[in-house]
């Protein structure tokens, strides 16, 4: 599970650092949601790749929606 967390965090950091402007609340929410969802998905499915990816996708969608509502 540690490897999964490291990969998700590194991917998120690279994605955010590539922006030339500060990230929007939607982008921050989607990134945080993907990381948290990936960790939860991995934990619930015993570290399966499919569970991690599904959790990251669901988390990104939820985080994006929350980010849209934050001012």
mmJSON file of the N, C-alpha and C atoms, coordinates in Angstrom:
{"data_MODEL":{"atom_site":{
"group_PDB":["ATOM","ATOM","ATOM","ATOM","ATOM","ATOM","ATOM","ATOM","ATOM","ATOM","ATOM","ATOM","ATOM","ATOM","ATOM","ATOM","ATOM","ATOM","ATOM","ATOM","ATOM","ATOM","ATOM","ATOM","ATOM","ATOM","ATOM","ATOM","ATOM","ATOM","ATOM","ATOM","ATOM","ATOM","ATOM","ATOM","ATOM","ATOM","ATOM","ATOM","ATOM","ATOM","ATOM","ATOM","ATOM","ATOM","ATOM","ATOM","ATOM","ATOM","ATOM","ATOM","ATOM","ATOM","ATOM","ATOM","ATOM","ATOM","ATOM","ATOM","ATOM","ATOM","ATOM","ATOM","ATOM","ATOM","ATOM","ATOM","ATOM","ATOM","ATOM","ATOM","ATOM","ATOM","ATOM","ATOM","ATOM","ATOM","ATOM","ATOM","ATOM","ATOM","ATOM","ATOM","ATOM","ATOM","ATOM","ATOM","ATOM","ATOM","ATOM","ATOM","ATOM","ATOM","ATOM","ATOM","ATOM","ATOM","ATOM","ATOM","ATOM","ATOM","ATOM","ATOM","ATOM","ATOM","ATOM","ATOM","ATOM","ATOM","ATOM","ATOM","ATOM","ATOM","ATOM","ATOM","ATOM","ATOM","ATOM","ATOM","ATOM","ATOM","ATOM","ATOM","ATOM","ATOM","ATOM","ATOM","ATOM","ATOM","ATOM","ATOM","ATOM","ATOM","ATOM","ATOM","ATOM","ATOM","ATOM","ATOM","ATOM","ATOM","ATOM","ATOM","ATOM","ATOM","ATOM","ATOM","ATOM","ATOM","ATOM","ATOM","ATOM","ATOM","ATOM","ATOM","ATOM","ATOM","ATOM","ATOM","ATOM","ATOM","ATOM","ATOM","ATOM","ATOM","ATOM","ATOM","ATOM","ATOM","ATOM","ATOM","ATOM","ATOM","ATOM","ATOM","ATOM","ATOM","ATOM","ATOM","ATOM","ATOM","ATOM","ATOM","ATOM","ATOM","ATOM","ATOM","ATOM","ATOM","ATOM","ATOM","ATOM","ATOM","ATOM","ATOM","ATOM","ATOM","ATOM","ATOM","ATOM","ATOM","ATOM","ATOM","ATOM","ATOM","ATOM","ATOM","ATOM","ATOM","ATOM","ATOM","ATOM"],
"id":[1,2,3,4,5,6,7,8,9,10,11,12,13,14,15,16,17,18,19,20,21,22,23,24,25,26,27,28,29,30,31,32,33,34,35,36,37,38,39,40,41,42,43,44,45,46,47,48,49,50,51,52,53,54,55,56,57,58,59,60,61,62,63,64,65,66,67,68,69,70,71,72,73,74,75,76,77,78,79,80,81,82,83,84,85,86,87,88,89,90,91,92,93,94,95,96,97,98,99,100,101,102,103,104,105,106,107,108,109,110,111,112,113,114,115,116,117,118,119,120,121,122,123,124,125,126,127,128,129,130,131,132,133,134,135,136,137,138,139,140,141,142,143,144,145,146,147,148,149,150,151,152,153,154,155,156,157,158,159,160,161,162,163,164,165,166,167,168,169,170,171,172,173,174,175,176,177,178,179,180,181,182,183,184,185,186,187,188,189,190,191,192,193,194,195,196,197,198,199,200,201,202,203,204,205,206,207,208,209,210,211,212,213],
"type_symbol":["N","C","C","N","C","C","N","C","C","N","C","C","N","C","C","N","C","C","N","C","C","N","C","C","N","C","C","N","C","C","N","C","C","N","C","C","N","C","C","N","C","C","N","C","C","N","C","C","N","C","C","N","C","C","N","C","C","N","C","C","N","C","C","N","C","C","N","C","C","N","C","C","N","C","C","N","C","C","N","C","C","N","C","C","N","C","C","N","C","C","N","C","C","N","C","C","N","C","C","N","C","C","N","C","C","N","C","C","N","C","C","N","C","C","N","C","C","N","C","C","N","C","C","N","C","C","N","C","C","N","C","C","N","C","C","N","C","C","N","C","C","N","C","C","N","C","C","N","C","C","N","C","C","N","C","C","N","C","C","N","C","C","N","C","C","N","C","C","N","C","C","N","C","C","N","C","C","N","C","C","N","C","C","N","C","C","N","C","C","N","C","C","N","C","C","N","C","C","N","C","C","N","C","C","N","C","C","N","C","C","N","C","C"],
"label_atom_id":["N","CA","C","N","CA","C","N","CA","C","N","CA","C","N","CA","C","N","CA","C","N","CA","C","N","CA","C","N","CA","C","N","CA","C","N","CA","C","N","CA","C","N","CA","C","N","CA","C","N","CA","C","N","CA","C","N","CA","C","N","CA","C","N","CA","C","N","CA","C","N","CA","C","N","CA","C","N","CA","C","N","CA","C","N","CA","C","N","CA","C","N","CA","C","N","CA","C","N","CA","C","N","CA","C","N","CA","C","N","CA","C","N","CA","C","N","CA","C","N","CA","C","N","CA","C","N","CA","C","N","CA","C","N","CA","C","N","CA","C","N","CA","C","N","CA","C","N","CA","C","N","CA","C","N","CA","C","N","CA","C","N","CA","C","N","CA","C","N","CA","C","N","CA","C","N","CA","C","N","CA","C","N","CA","C","N","CA","C","N","CA","C","N","CA","C","N","CA","C","N","CA","C","N","CA","C","N","CA","C","N","CA","C","N","CA","C","N","CA","C","N","CA","C","N","CA","C","N","CA","C","N","CA","C","N","CA","C","N","CA","C","N","CA","C","N","CA","C"],
"label_alt_id":[null,null,null,null,null,null,null,null,null,null,null,null,null,null,null,null,null,null,null,null,null,null,null,null,null,null,null,null,null,null,null,null,null,null,null,null,null,null,null,null,null,null,null,null,null,null,null,null,null,null,null,null,null,null,null,null,null,null,null,null,null,null,null,null,null,null,null,null,null,null,null,null,null,null,null,null,null,null,null,null,null,null,null,null,null,null,null,null,null,null,null,null,null,null,null,null,null,null,null,null,null,null,null,null,null,null,null,null,null,null,null,null,null,null,null,null,null,null,null,null,null,null,null,null,null,null,null,null,null,null,null,null,null,null,null,null,null,null,null,null,null,null,null,null,null,null,null,null,null,null,null,null,null,null,null,null,null,null,null,null,null,null,null,null,null,null,null,null,null,null,null,null,null,null,null,null,null,null,null,null,null,null,null,null,null,null,null,null,null,null,null,null,null,null,null,null,null,null,null,null,null,null,null,null,null,null,null,null,null,null,null,null,null],
"label_comp_id":["UNK","UNK","UNK","UNK","UNK","UNK","UNK","UNK","UNK","UNK","UNK","UNK","UNK","UNK","UNK","UNK","UNK","UNK","UNK","UNK","UNK","UNK","UNK","UNK","UNK","UNK","UNK","UNK","UNK","UNK","UNK","UNK","UNK","UNK","UNK","UNK","UNK","UNK","UNK","UNK","UNK","UNK","UNK","UNK","UNK","UNK","UNK","UNK","UNK","UNK","UNK","UNK","UNK","UNK","UNK","UNK","UNK","UNK","UNK","UNK","UNK","UNK","UNK","UNK","UNK","UNK","UNK","UNK","UNK","UNK","UNK","UNK","UNK","UNK","UNK","UNK","UNK","UNK","UNK","UNK","UNK","UNK","UNK","UNK","UNK","UNK","UNK","UNK","UNK","UNK","UNK","UNK","UNK","UNK","UNK","UNK","UNK","UNK","UNK","UNK","UNK","UNK","UNK","UNK","UNK","UNK","UNK","UNK","UNK","UNK","UNK","UNK","UNK","UNK","UNK","UNK","UNK","UNK","UNK","UNK","UNK","UNK","UNK","UNK","UNK","UNK","UNK","UNK","UNK","UNK","UNK","UNK","UNK","UNK","UNK","UNK","UNK","UNK","UNK","UNK","UNK","UNK","UNK","UNK","UNK","UNK","UNK","UNK","UNK","UNK","UNK","UNK","UNK","UNK","UNK","UNK","UNK","UNK","UNK","UNK","UNK","UNK","UNK","UNK","UNK","UNK","UNK","UNK","UNK","UNK","UNK","UNK","UNK","UNK","UNK","UNK","UNK","UNK","UNK","UNK","UNK","UNK","UNK","UNK","UNK","UNK","UNK","UNK","UNK","UNK","UNK","UNK","UNK","UNK","UNK","UNK","UNK","UNK","UNK","UNK","UNK","UNK","UNK","UNK","UNK","UNK","UNK","UNK","UNK","UNK","UNK","UNK","UNK"],
"label_asym_id":["A","A","A","A","A","A","A","A","A","A","A","A","A","A","A","A","A","A","A","A","A","A","A","A","A","A","A","A","A","A","A","A","A","A","A","A","A","A","A","A","A","A","A","A","A","A","A","A","A","A","A","A","A","A","A","A","A","A","A","A","A","A","A","A","A","A","A","A","A","A","A","A","A","A","A","A","A","A","A","A","A","A","A","A","A","A","A","A","A","A","A","A","A","A","A","A","A","A","A","A","A","A","A","A","A","A","A","A","A","A","A","A","A","A","A","A","A","A","A","A","A","A","A","A","A","A","A","A","A","A","A","A","A","A","A","A","A","A","A","A","A","A","A","A","A","A","A","A","A","A","A","A","A","A","A","A","A","A","A","A","A","A","A","A","A","A","A","A","A","A","A","A","A","A","A","A","A","A","A","A","A","A","A","A","A","A","A","A","A","A","A","A","A","A","A","A","A","A","A","A","A","A","A","A","A","A","A","A","A","A","A","A","A"],
"label_entity_id":["1","1","1","1","1","1","1","1","1","1","1","1","1","1","1","1","1","1","1","1","1","1","1","1","1","1","1","1","1","1","1","1","1","1","1","1","1","1","1","1","1","1","1","1","1","1","1","1","1","1","1","1","1","1","1","1","1","1","1","1","1","1","1","1","1","1","1","1","1","1","1","1","1","1","1","1","1","1","1","1","1","1","1","1","1","1","1","1","1","1","1","1","1","1","1","1","1","1","1","1","1","1","1","1","1","1","1","1","1","1","1","1","1","1","1","1","1","1","1","1","1","1","1","1","1","1","1","1","1","1","1","1","1","1","1","1","1","1","1","1","1","1","1","1","1","1","1","1","1","1","1","1","1","1","1","1","1","1","1","1","1","1","1","1","1","1","1","1","1","1","1","1","1","1","1","1","1","1","1","1","1","1","1","1","1","1","1","1","1","1","1","1","1","1","1","1","1","1","1","1","1","1","1","1","1","1","1","1","1","1","1","1","1"],
"label_seq_id":[1,1,1,2,2,2,3,3,3,4,4,4,5,5,5,6,6,6,7,7,7,8,8,8,9,9,9,10,10,10,11,11,11,12,12,12,13,13,13,14,14,14,15,15,15,16,16,16,17,17,17,18,18,18,19,19,19,20,20,20,21,21,21,22,22,22,23,23,23,24,24,24,25,25,25,26,26,26,27,27,27,28,28,28,29,29,29,30,30,30,31,31,31,32,32,32,33,33,33,34,34,34,35,35,35,36,36,36,37,37,37,38,38,38,39,39,39,40,40,40,41,41,41,42,42,42,43,43,43,44,44,44,45,45,45,46,46,46,47,47,47,48,48,48,49,49,49,50,50,50,51,51,51,52,52,52,53,53,53,54,54,54,55,55,55,56,56,56,57,57,57,58,58,58,59,59,59,60,60,60,61,61,61,62,62,62,63,63,63,64,64,64,65,65,65,66,66,66,67,67,67,68,68,68,69,69,69,70,70,70,71,71,71],
"pdbx_PDB_ins_code":[null,null,null,null,null,null,null,null,null,null,null,null,null,null,null,null,null,null,null,null,null,null,null,null,null,null,null,null,null,null,null,null,null,null,null,null,null,null,null,null,null,null,null,null,null,null,null,null,null,null,null,null,null,null,null,null,null,null,null,null,null,null,null,null,null,null,null,null,null,null,null,null,null,null,null,null,null,null,null,null,null,null,null,null,null,null,null,null,null,null,null,null,null,null,null,null,null,null,null,null,null,null,null,null,null,null,null,null,null,null,null,null,null,null,null,null,null,null,null,null,null,null,null,null,null,null,null,null,null,null,null,null,null,null,null,null,null,null,null,null,null,null,null,null,null,null,null,null,null,null,null,null,null,null,null,null,null,null,null,null,null,null,null,null,null,null,null,null,null,null,null,null,null,null,null,null,null,null,null,null,null,null,null,null,null,null,null,null,null,null,null,null,null,null,null,null,null,null,null,null,null,null,null,null,null,null,null,null,null,null,null,null,null],
"Cartn_x":[0.826,0.0,0.871,2.031,2.904,3.297,3.552,3.937,2.795,1.581,0.417,0.264,0.424,0.293,1.371,2.595,3.684,3.441,2.961,2.694,1.588,0.523,-0.58,-0.135,0.629,1.097,2.045,2.956,3.89,3.158,2.208,1.425,0.65,0.064,-0.695,0.208,1.359,2.279,2.791,3.101,3.555,2.463,1.236,0.13,-0.11,-0.045,-0.278,0.913,2.127,3.304,3.445,2.771,2.854,2.0,1.174,0.302,1.105,0.852,1.551,0.828,-0.396,-1.166,-1.552,-1.903,-2.313,-3.522,-3.579,-4.697,-6.008,-7.077,-8.401,-8.87,-9.929,-10.5,-10.951,-11.454,-11.885,-10.701,-9.572,-8.382,-7.818,-7.774,-7.282,-8.202,-9.502,-10.465,-10.349,-10.198,-10.083,-8.797,-7.7,-6.429,-6.481,-6.974,-7.07,-8.03,-9.145,-10.109,-9.532,-8.742,-8.12,-7.143,-6.351,-5.387,-6.112,-7.059,-7.787,-8.592,-9.262,-10.045,-9.183,-8.012,-7.102,-6.624,-6.312,-5.875,-7.005,-8.195,-9.342,-9.686,-9.7,-9.993,-8.994,-7.726,-6.688,-6.865,-7.163,-7.332,-8.546,-9.628,-10.856,-10.762,-9.914,-9.824,-8.544,-7.847,-6.636,-5.489,-5.453,-4.355,-4.525,-5.723,-5.91,-5.815,-5.264,-5.116,-6.465,-7.404,-8.735,-9.412,-9.282,-9.872,-9.241,-7.927,-7.216,-7.643,-7.709,-8.097,-9.55,-10.423,-11.836,-11.998,-11.293,-11.356,-10.828,-9.731,-9.162,-10.123,-10.747,-11.712,-12.915,-13.452,-14.612,-14.218,-13.048,-12.586,-12.358,-11.814,-11.593,-12.912,-13.903,-15.216,-15.858,-15.793,-16.375,-15.596,-14.27,-13.452,-13.672,-13.858,-14.134,-15.447,-16.468,-17.77,-17.7,-16.967,-16.811,-16.027,-14.979,-14.18,-14.969,-15.952,-16.8,-17.605,-17.956,-18.825,-18.061,-16.755,-15.929,-15.537,-15.734,-15.406,-14.149],
"Cartn_y":[-1.195,0.0,1.26,1.221,2.399,2.81,1.84,2.155,2.869,2.403,3.018,4.469,4.697,6.055,6.956,6.461,7.27,7.608,6.631,6.88,7.912,7.786,8.748,10.151,10.255,11.574,12.197,11.402,11.922,12.381,11.585,11.95,13.245,13.363,14.573,15.795,15.644,16.777,17.199,16.237,16.573,17.279,16.818,17.439,18.871,19.126,20.473,21.376,20.841,21.683,22.085,21.39,21.717,22.93,23.377,24.52,25.811,26.695,27.972,29.006,28.736,29.596,28.79,29.477,28.726,27.839,26.657,25.757,26.32,26.003,26.426,25.5,25.899,25.053,23.719,23.715,22.463,21.53,22.076,21.251,20.713,21.557,21.121,20.044,20.259,19.272,17.944,17.993,16.763,16.02,16.751,16.118,15.491,16.242,15.71,14.523,14.632,13.538,12.293,12.461,11.306,10.598,11.372,10.767,10.033,10.703,10.086,8.889,9.037,7.93,6.744,6.995,5.916,5.152,5.875,5.227,4.405,4.98,4.257,3.043,3.221,2.11,0.981,1.332,0.327,-0.407,0.343,-0.269,-1.195,-0.782,-1.59,-2.85,-2.84,-4.003,-4.799,-4.548,-5.301,-4.974,-3.781,-3.344,-3.659,-4.018,-4.334,-3.069,-3.23,-2.102,-1.549,-2.431,-1.985,-1.179,-1.619,-0.891,0.469,0.533,1.807,2.787,2.305,3.17,3.622,2.694,3.05,4.066,3.856,4.801,6.168,6.191,7.464,8.204,7.469,8.095,8.656,7.869,8.338,9.52,9.431,10.529,11.807,11.691,12.872,13.527,12.715,13.264,13.988,13.374,13.994,15.254,15.175,16.343,17.501,17.205,18.246,18.96,18.181,18.775,19.621,19.142,19.93,21.205,21.091,22.258,23.32,22.904,23.871,24.712,24.148,24.838,25.682,25.513,26.263,27.592,28.644,29.976,30.492],
"Cartn_z":[0.0,0.0,0.0,0.631,0.637,-0.768,-1.626,-3.001,-3.719,-3.509,-4.13,-3.68,-2.414,-1.879,-2.469,-2.538,-3.094,-4.555,-5.317,-6.736,-6.896,-6.12,-6.214,-5.819,-4.757,-4.332,-5.355,-5.888,-6.882,-8.138,-8.585,-9.765,-9.522,-8.364,-8.035,-7.984,-7.37,-7.277,-8.645,-9.486,-10.83,-11.623,-11.468,-12.189,-11.759,-10.47,-9.956,-10.257,-10.191,-10.423,-11.889,-12.777,-14.195,-14.56,-13.674,-13.953,-13.909,-14.872,-14.889,-14.021,-13.697,-12.809,-11.577,-10.505,-9.314,-9.639,-9.043,-9.326,-8.784,-9.482,-9.025,-7.908,-7.241,-6.19,-6.757,-7.983,-8.614,-8.818,-9.26,-9.484,-8.176,-7.168,-5.863,-5.295,-5.404,-4.902,-5.621,-6.939,-7.711,-7.365,-7.196,-6.852,-5.468,-4.5,-3.141,-3.103,-3.803,-3.84,-4.475,-5.533,-6.194,-5.27,-4.548,-3.627,-2.502,-1.882,-0.771,-1.259,-2.386,-2.935,-3.313,-3.868,-4.211,-2.993,-1.947,-0.704,-0.101,-0.049,0.509,-0.356,-1.673,-2.567,-2.426,-2.286,-2.103,-0.776,0.265,1.583,1.625,0.99,1.027,0.187,-0.835,-1.732,-1.529,-0.452,-0.171,-1.097,-1.636,-2.485,-3.959,-4.384,-5.805,-6.65,-7.83,-8.744,-9.154,-9.448,-9.867,-8.765,-7.529,-6.402,-6.214,-6.404,-6.271,-7.353,-8.584,-9.703,-9.564,-9.197,-9.022,-7.893,-6.805,-5.687,-6.063,-6.833,-7.266,-8.196,-9.09,-10.002,-9.27,-8.361,-7.585,-6.706,-6.089,-5.235,-6.013,-7.221,-8.054,-8.429,-8.757,-9.125,-7.94,-6.774,-5.577,-5.209,-5.236,-4.91,-5.857,-7.132,-8.127,-7.803,-7.491,-7.169,-5.901,-4.909,-3.678,-3.987,-4.798,-5.157,-5.899,-6.69,-7.405,-6.438,-5.313,-4.354,-3.334,-3.256,-2.304,-2.95,-2.25,-2.776,-2.147],
"occupancy":[1.0,1.0,1.0,1.0,1.0,1.0,1.0,1.0,1.0,1.0,1.0,1.0,1.0,1.0,1.0,1.0,1.0,1.0,1.0,1.0,1.0,1.0,1.0,1.0,1.0,1.0,1.0,1.0,1.0,1.0,1.0,1.0,1.0,1.0,1.0,1.0,1.0,1.0,1.0,1.0,1.0,1.0,1.0,1.0,1.0,1.0,1.0,1.0,1.0,1.0,1.0,1.0,1.0,1.0,1.0,1.0,1.0,1.0,1.0,1.0,1.0,1.0,1.0,1.0,1.0,1.0,1.0,1.0,1.0,1.0,1.0,1.0,1.0,1.0,1.0,1.0,1.0,1.0,1.0,1.0,1.0,1.0,1.0,1.0,1.0,1.0,1.0,1.0,1.0,1.0,1.0,1.0,1.0,1.0,1.0,1.0,1.0,1.0,1.0,1.0,1.0,1.0,1.0,1.0,1.0,1.0,1.0,1.0,1.0,1.0,1.0,1.0,1.0,1.0,1.0,1.0,1.0,1.0,1.0,1.0,1.0,1.0,1.0,1.0,1.0,1.0,1.0,1.0,1.0,1.0,1.0,1.0,1.0,1.0,1.0,1.0,1.0,1.0,1.0,1.0,1.0,1.0,1.0,1.0,1.0,1.0,1.0,1.0,1.0,1.0,1.0,1.0,1.0,1.0,1.0,1.0,1.0,1.0,1.0,1.0,1.0,1.0,1.0,1.0,1.0,1.0,1.0,1.0,1.0,1.0,1.0,1.0,1.0,1.0,1.0,1.0,1.0,1.0,1.0,1.0,1.0,1.0,1.0,1.0,1.0,1.0,1.0,1.0,1.0,1.0,1.0,1.0,1.0,1.0,1.0,1.0,1.0,1.0,1.0,1.0,1.0,1.0,1.0,1.0,1.0,1.0,1.0,1.0,1.0,1.0,1.0,1.0,1.0],
"B_iso_or_equiv":[0.0,0.0,0.0,0.0,0.0,0.0,0.0,0.0,0.0,0.0,0.0,0.0,0.0,0.0,0.0,0.0,0.0,0.0,0.0,0.0,0.0,0.0,0.0,0.0,0.0,0.0,0.0,0.0,0.0,0.0,0.0,0.0,0.0,0.0,0.0,0.0,0.0,0.0,0.0,0.0,0.0,0.0,0.0,0.0,0.0,0.0,0.0,0.0,0.0,0.0,0.0,0.0,0.0,0.0,0.0,0.0,0.0,0.0,0.0,0.0,0.0,0.0,0.0,0.0,0.0,0.0,0.0,0.0,0.0,0.0,0.0,0.0,0.0,0.0,0.0,0.0,0.0,0.0,0.0,0.0,0.0,0.0,0.0,0.0,0.0,0.0,0.0,0.0,0.0,0.0,0.0,0.0,0.0,0.0,0.0,0.0,0.0,0.0,0.0,0.0,0.0,0.0,0.0,0.0,0.0,0.0,0.0,0.0,0.0,0.0,0.0,0.0,0.0,0.0,0.0,0.0,0.0,0.0,0.0,0.0,0.0,0.0,0.0,0.0,0.0,0.0,0.0,0.0,0.0,0.0,0.0,0.0,0.0,0.0,0.0,0.0,0.0,0.0,0.0,0.0,0.0,0.0,0.0,0.0,0.0,0.0,0.0,0.0,0.0,0.0,0.0,0.0,0.0,0.0,0.0,0.0,0.0,0.0,0.0,0.0,0.0,0.0,0.0,0.0,0.0,0.0,0.0,0.0,0.0,0.0,0.0,0.0,0.0,0.0,0.0,0.0,0.0,0.0,0.0,0.0,0.0,0.0,0.0,0.0,0.0,0.0,0.0,0.0,0.0,0.0,0.0,0.0,0.0,0.0,0.0,0.0,0.0,0.0,0.0,0.0,0.0,0.0,0.0,0.0,0.0,0.0,0.0,0.0,0.0,0.0,0.0,0.0,0.0],
"pdbx_formal_charge":[null,null,null,null,null,null,null,null,null,null,null,null,null,null,null,null,null,null,null,null,null,null,null,null,null,null,null,null,null,null,null,null,null,null,null,null,null,null,null,null,null,null,null,null,null,null,null,null,null,null,null,null,null,null,null,null,null,null,null,null,null,null,null,null,null,null,null,null,null,null,null,null,null,null,null,null,null,null,null,null,null,null,null,null,null,null,null,null,null,null,null,null,null,null,null,null,null,null,null,null,null,null,null,null,null,null,null,null,null,null,null,null,null,null,null,null,null,null,null,null,null,null,null,null,null,null,null,null,null,null,null,null,null,null,null,null,null,null,null,null,null,null,null,null,null,null,null,null,null,null,null,null,null,null,null,null,null,null,null,null,null,null,null,null,null,null,null,null,null,null,null,null,null,null,null,null,null,null,null,null,null,null,null,null,null,null,null,null,null,null,null,null,null,null,null,null,null,null,null,null,null,null,null,null,null,null,null,null,null,null,null,null,null],
"auth_seq_id":[1,1,1,2,2,2,3,3,3,4,4,4,5,5,5,6,6,6,7,7,7,8,8,8,9,9,9,10,10,10,11,11,11,12,12,12,13,13,13,14,14,14,15,15,15,16,16,16,17,17,17,18,18,18,19,19,19,20,20,20,21,21,21,22,22,22,23,23,23,24,24,24,25,25,25,26,26,26,27,27,27,28,28,28,29,29,29,30,30,30,31,31,31,32,32,32,33,33,33,34,34,34,35,35,35,36,36,36,37,37,37,38,38,38,39,39,39,40,40,40,41,41,41,42,42,42,43,43,43,44,44,44,45,45,45,46,46,46,47,47,47,48,48,48,49,49,49,50,50,50,51,51,51,52,52,52,53,53,53,54,54,54,55,55,55,56,56,56,57,57,57,58,58,58,59,59,59,60,60,60,61,61,61,62,62,62,63,63,63,64,64,64,65,65,65,66,66,66,67,67,67,68,68,68,69,69,69,70,70,70,71,71,71],
"auth_comp_id":["UNK","UNK","UNK","UNK","UNK","UNK","UNK","UNK","UNK","UNK","UNK","UNK","UNK","UNK","UNK","UNK","UNK","UNK","UNK","UNK","UNK","UNK","UNK","UNK","UNK","UNK","UNK","UNK","UNK","UNK","UNK","UNK","UNK","UNK","UNK","UNK","UNK","UNK","UNK","UNK","UNK","UNK","UNK","UNK","UNK","UNK","UNK","UNK","UNK","UNK","UNK","UNK","UNK","UNK","UNK","UNK","UNK","UNK","UNK","UNK","UNK","UNK","UNK","UNK","UNK","UNK","UNK","UNK","UNK","UNK","UNK","UNK","UNK","UNK","UNK","UNK","UNK","UNK","UNK","UNK","UNK","UNK","UNK","UNK","UNK","UNK","UNK","UNK","UNK","UNK","UNK","UNK","UNK","UNK","UNK","UNK","UNK","UNK","UNK","UNK","UNK","UNK","UNK","UNK","UNK","UNK","UNK","UNK","UNK","UNK","UNK","UNK","UNK","UNK","UNK","UNK","UNK","UNK","UNK","UNK","UNK","UNK","UNK","UNK","UNK","UNK","UNK","UNK","UNK","UNK","UNK","UNK","UNK","UNK","UNK","UNK","UNK","UNK","UNK","UNK","UNK","UNK","UNK","UNK","UNK","UNK","UNK","UNK","UNK","UNK","UNK","UNK","UNK","UNK","UNK","UNK","UNK","UNK","UNK","UNK","UNK","UNK","UNK","UNK","UNK","UNK","UNK","UNK","UNK","UNK","UNK","UNK","UNK","UNK","UNK","UNK","UNK","UNK","UNK","UNK","UNK","UNK","UNK","UNK","UNK","UNK","UNK","UNK","UNK","UNK","UNK","UNK","UNK","UNK","UNK","UNK","UNK","UNK","UNK","UNK","UNK","UNK","UNK","UNK","UNK","UNK","UNK","UNK","UNK","UNK","UNK","UNK","UNK"],
"auth_asym_id":["A","A","A","A","A","A","A","A","A","A","A","A","A","A","A","A","A","A","A","A","A","A","A","A","A","A","A","A","A","A","A","A","A","A","A","A","A","A","A","A","A","A","A","A","A","A","A","A","A","A","A","A","A","A","A","A","A","A","A","A","A","A","A","A","A","A","A","A","A","A","A","A","A","A","A","A","A","A","A","A","A","A","A","A","A","A","A","A","A","A","A","A","A","A","A","A","A","A","A","A","A","A","A","A","A","A","A","A","A","A","A","A","A","A","A","A","A","A","A","A","A","A","A","A","A","A","A","A","A","A","A","A","A","A","A","A","A","A","A","A","A","A","A","A","A","A","A","A","A","A","A","A","A","A","A","A","A","A","A","A","A","A","A","A","A","A","A","A","A","A","A","A","A","A","A","A","A","A","A","A","A","A","A","A","A","A","A","A","A","A","A","A","A","A","A","A","A","A","A","A","A","A","A","A","A","A","A","A","A","A","A","A","A"],
"auth_atom_id":["N","CA","C","N","CA","C","N","CA","C","N","CA","C","N","CA","C","N","CA","C","N","CA","C","N","CA","C","N","CA","C","N","CA","C","N","CA","C","N","CA","C","N","CA","C","N","CA","C","N","CA","C","N","CA","C","N","CA","C","N","CA","C","N","CA","C","N","CA","C","N","CA","C","N","CA","C","N","CA","C","N","CA","C","N","CA","C","N","CA","C","N","CA","C","N","CA","C","N","CA","C","N","CA","C","N","CA","C","N","CA","C","N","CA","C","N","CA","C","N","CA","C","N","CA","C","N","CA","C","N","CA","C","N","CA","C","N","CA","C","N","CA","C","N","CA","C","N","CA","C","N","CA","C","N","CA","C","N","CA","C","N","CA","C","N","CA","C","N","CA","C","N","CA","C","N","CA","C","N","CA","C","N","CA","C","N","CA","C","N","CA","C","N","CA","C","N","CA","C","N","CA","C","N","CA","C","N","CA","C","N","CA","C","N","CA","C","N","CA","C","N","CA","C","N","CA","C","N","CA","C","N","CA","C","N","CA","C","N","CA","C","N","CA","C","N","CA","C"],
"pdbx_PDB_model_num":[1,1,1,1,1,1,1,1,1,1,1,1,1,1,1,1,1,1,1,1,1,1,1,1,1,1,1,1,1,1,1,1,1,1,1,1,1,1,1,1,1,1,1,1,1,1,1,1,1,1,1,1,1,1,1,1,1,1,1,1,1,1,1,1,1,1,1,1,1,1,1,1,1,1,1,1,1,1,1,1,1,1,1,1,1,1,1,1,1,1,1,1,1,1,1,1,1,1,1,1,1,1,1,1,1,1,1,1,1,1,1,1,1,1,1,1,1,1,1,1,1,1,1,1,1,1,1,1,1,1,1,1,1,1,1,1,1,1,1,1,1,1,1,1,1,1,1,1,1,1,1,1,1,1,1,1,1,1,1,1,1,1,1,1,1,1,1,1,1,1,1,1,1,1,1,1,1,1,1,1,1,1,1,1,1,1,1,1,1,1,1,1,1,1,1,1,1,1,1,1,1,1,1,1,1,1,1,1,1,1,1,1,1]
}}}
